[in-house]
Amino acid sequence: MPRLLKTLSRRFRLPFNRRFAERRLQEYHAKPRSLNEVVDWAMNFGGGGYLTVKTLQIPYEITCLAETVQAIKPKIIVEIGTARGGTLLIWSHLASERVITCDLNDMSVQRPLYSRFPPPGSNCQVTLLSGNSHDAGFKARLAKELNGEKADFLFIDGDHTEPGVEADYNDYKEFVRPGGLIAFHDIIENQPLEINQVYHLWKRIKPGAEVLEFVADPNQCGFGIGVIKVPA
């Protein structure tokens, strides 16, 4: 019953939340934004219900990642795990051609807002794919969207169990070009939730690889971003 009431409440408030989100997006697009400003907006866009835009990241870590991705001048970015669209806002600022973001949940309500994240004058197009990234059919849908092209950057922030994140890595790394980047969120061993098991995969794949780690505090609980460069 509480879940049903929450759903009904969100639907009732949707028109109001949509108007707020539209005003915030207009404000965001009112002038050119620096990368630091974009990250700040991703952290504090706000909103309510289905149209809350936010990223659960540590500012230092996500800024370091955004700067690293910006340095390779990405054309195409793929994201596994859209959540509330905060990181999508960042990738839409960085990609010159496409961002394909994937989430387990239906994103039809968010689509009109998220598709307009790229800044004015950008040629970047945002594609939202809903479904289970572990399904073969979903992988085929992503392959169809890419149409033979390769992503410059893949951000894996979906299923945080060890089997889940490993499956996403093994299934989707082939879609990243040589010299491109693959990043994982929540690589710190000390996690607040038992199901956050990304660390176990990270410690197995980073030996011998070209990697970067962005961790605000080695003693922190949760978070941490690991980046691996795809061999040329």
N, C-alpha and C positions, 0 to 999 in steps of 0.2 A: 504493500500500500504506500509506504513513504516514497518508493521509487516512482510509482504512478503519479503521485501528487507532484513530485519534482518535475516530471515530464510535462504534466499539464500546466504547471506554473511557467515553465520555460516557453511553452507554446503560446500562452497568454501574453507573455512579456515580449515575444519575438518582434512585433512591429516597433515597439519602443527601443529595444536593443539594436534593431537594424538601423533606425534613424541615428542613434548615438554612434554606431560603428561607421556609418557613412560620413558623419561630421568629422570624426577622428581621421578617417582616411583622407578627406579633403584637406584637413589641417596638415597631415603628414606630407601630402603632395604639393602643398602651397609654395614650397621653395626647395631647391636642391639640398640634399642631406649628405653630410659626411658619413663615413662608415661608423664612426663612434655614435653619431646621432641615430643612425638606423638601428644599431644595437640597443640603444636606450629606448627607442620606440618599441622594439620587439619585447623589451622587458616591461614596458609601462603603457602599452597601447590601451589596455583596459577593456571595458565593455561588460556585457553580462550574458548569462545563459549560453546558447549555442554560438553566440558571436563574440565571446570573450577571446581576445587575442593576447597571448602571453607565451613566453618561453621560460621553462624552468631550468635556468642555467646560472652559473656564477659569471658575472660580467667579465672578469679578467680572462676566464677560460674561453668563453664564446667569442670575445673580441680577438684573442690570439688566433683562434681557428678562422674567423672571418678574414683576418689580415692574411693568413696563410693561403686561403682559397683565393682571395683577391689577387695575390701575387702571380697566380698561374693564369689569370685572365680567362676565367671559365666561360665557355659558350653554353654547355649543358650541365645541369646539376640534377641528380636524382636523390630523393630523400625517402627513407623507410621510417615512417612514424611521423605523421603530421601533427598530431595532438591538437594544440590550440593555435597553431599557425605562426607562432613567434619566429621560429627559425626559418620558416618559409618566407617571411617578410625580408629576412636578411639575404637568403639565397636569391630572391627576386630582384634585389638590388645589385647583386653581383653577376648573375648570369646574363649574357648578352643575347641568347637565343631562346633557351627553354629551361623551365624547372618542372620536373615531374615529381610530385609528392604523393606518397602512398600511405594509406591508413586502413586499419581494420574496420573502422566505423564509417557509416555513410556520411558524406560531406556535401550533400546536395544543398543544404541550407547555407553552408559557408561558401559555396562555389562563387556566387556573384561578387562577394567581398574579396575572397582570396585571389580570384582571377585578375583583380585590378591592383594587386600589390606592386607590380613593377612601376618604377617612377615614370613620370611624363616624358615622352620622347624615346623610351626604351622599346626595343623590338622583342623583348623577352615575353614569351607566352607561358602561362601557368596551366599545367594539366593536373587534375586531381583524380587519383585512382583509388577506389574503395574496394577492399577485399583482403583476404588472408595472403600475406606475402609468401607463406609456406606452400601454397597450392601451385601445382604446375601450371594450371590455367592462368593464374595471376602473373606468373613469370612470362608466359606467352603474351599476355596483354602488354606488359612493359616492353618486351622485345618488339612488338608491333608498333608501339608508340615511338620507339627509338628508330625504327625503320633502317637498321643497319648502322646507325651512327653510334658513337661511343660517348659516354659521359666523361666530363673532366673531373667531377667530384661526386662521390657517393657518401651520404651521411646515414649511418645506421643507428637508429634510435627508436626501435620498435620493441619487439619481444626481447626482454632482458634476461630470460633464462639462458643457461649455457647452451642447451641444444638449439634454442630458438635463434639466438644471435649468431651461432655458428652456421646454422642453415642459411640465414640471410647473407652472411659473408660468402659462403661457398656458392650460393645460387646467383648472386648479383655482382660479384667482383668481375665477372667476364664482361660486364657492360661498361667497364671503366677503361679508358684508353691507357696505353703504356705511358708512364710518366705522370698519370693522374693520381688523385688522392682518394683514400677511403678513411673515413673517420668514425670512431665509436664513442658514444657517450656513456658515462658512469663506469669508468675503468678502475676507479679506486677499489681496493679490496674491502675496506670497511664501508659497508652499505647499510642504510636504514631498513631495507627490506630483504628478506631471505631470497626472494626471487630475482634480485638484481645480481646476476652472475657473470656479467660481461668480463670482469677481471680474469676469470679462468681462461677464457678464450684469448684475451689480450696477452697474457703472460706466455701462451703457447706460440702465438704467431709472430711476436716481435723479435725474438732472437734471430740475428742474421739479416733482418729487414731494415730498411731505412725508415725510421720512425721519429715522431715528435710526440711529446707528452705535455699537455697543458693542465697543470694542477695548481690551484691557488695556494693550498696549504697541504703539505704531505700528511698532516694529522687530521684532516677534515673527514667528515662522515658523508659519503656519497659524492657524486659528481666526478669530475676529471674527464678529460678528453684525450683520446689517443688517435694519432694520425699515421697511416702507413702509406708510403709512396709505392705505386705499382711499378715494378721493374720495367725499364725501357726496353 
